[in-house]
């Protein structure tokens, strides 16, 4: 059996088998690859999106020589012009980094060979059938493998299926003769960035990391400790990959449960937030989740489907998760149905009705429209013949779902809406004018009770 064949066989059996294979050196004391003077950069970040850019800035702030890579020249131009959507703390870091000769942005992937560590931070969406779209991740990993050189640490952070680090990095590297744990170090550490929320600094959020061998995990831990106060190392990359899926599936299931309780409380003529706020006074055994019009962003609507896709391939059932995701997916339809009933009760059909949607971003105080329930709601109402507009101080334009583009109304109170749907409650939004609106559908469950306000 050739060395490469042996590595492939052992990797397919798992990291413990690989590390225990006869002839493998014990590498408990390693000189971290990220301090090798042979490399021009300490770290290269592949993907300068909402995860990659803050990660690059945090590492640069810690004194590392950082290379930020993205195949989109437009994205790099946005960053260089300081137009990227960032937290205030990261905006200051970006300004400093752009003046720092040890920080470089490029679209030249061949520069990967000049970095001691490579961290992949690219999107992992699902397609229209909720099947994982691994195209971007596969392409990024293929480039990492192509330009990999001995001594490098190669780490994934993108949320993906369990086994991705092995399939997309470790095995292809071994096929090139770069043995994980001996020639290169391969690991997975899930990102934990919360877009638009500055409550926790990048350094304060603990990181989880697992290597395809113990040696790989040790080297990856040392890199993360350069910009993070606490790192929790797990036995394998597989465990680290599953950790991320558990985190976001937990949130999805509990959001679905909160939505279901909202429906229950409505039928029993009580306010769901009164119940949730009361339950939140218990100091243990309860965690509050708020019902709403659905979920958006890259994580909650997508990540559990990576797990479900893998489970279906393994013929494993997960009925609780399946039901939760189905319930979440149907939530925008509930908003549209409630809007129809409100208009009908006011002797006004949907066709020709003027509907104003307040807030289209998927969460408060961000300009991110990805997977926002508002887009599905707007498209459905337009399909029913409604005249739809929106107002959002964070999002100046939004697709209407029918090939057109809407522009945010600057004076929603003067637009003349028959119905206002409160979708996203931005912290600085002026909502006082809603007191005089003909009808308001509150999908946030936080407006004060009033005769013209209907809860979702």
Secondary structure, 3 states (H helix, E strand, C coil): CCHHHHHHHHHHHCHHHHHHCCCCCCCCCCCCHHHCCCCCEEEEEECCCCCHHHHHHHHHHCCCCEEEECCCHHHHHHHHCCCCCCCHHHHHHHHHHHCCCCEEEECCHHHHHHEEEEEECCCCCECCCCCECCHHHHHHHHHHHHHCCCCCEEEECCCCCCCHHHHHHHHHHHHCCCCECCCEEEEECCCCCCCCCCCCCCCCCCEEEEECCHHHHHHHHHHHCCCCCCEEECCCHHHHHHHHHHHHHHHHHHHHHHHHHHHHHHHCCCCHHHHHHHHCCCCCCCCCCCCCCCCCCCCHHHHHHHHHHHHHHCCCCCHHHHHHHHHHHCHHHHHHHHHHHHHHHCCCCCCCCEEEEECCCCCCCCCCCCCCHHHHHHHHHHHCCCEEEEECCCCCEEECCCCCEEECCCCHHHCCCCEEEECCCCCCCCCHHHHHCCCEEECCCCCCCCCCEEEC
